[in-house]
Amino acid sequence: MDKDVINRKLESLRRCIARITSKMPITREVLRSNDDLQDIIALNLERAVQICVDIAAHVMSETEMPPPSTMAEGFACLVPRFIIDAQVYAASFRQFSWASASAF
């Protein structure tokens, strides 16, 4: 596994998270009424997810595991190899599902 590739992707992920954090409004109402904020946050969330998928794919490419058919499967495949903690994996997807459903 090329650690430089992973490190570059992690730095890109940090930038996305910083951008999201810097643009998060104080209230939902501000977010609902500001299309530009919604676009900036949505774009950086999409980029962050894609970077995580890329990292998972890069890690999996070093194994004999078959390619995943979904993004979630890509992360799930890393749990048995102790690359992602099972509790963190489960909590992350629960948190994401709840946040997505209640965002607007």
Helices and strands as residue ranges (DSSP letters): H 3-23, H 28-33, H 35-60, H 71-76, H 86-102
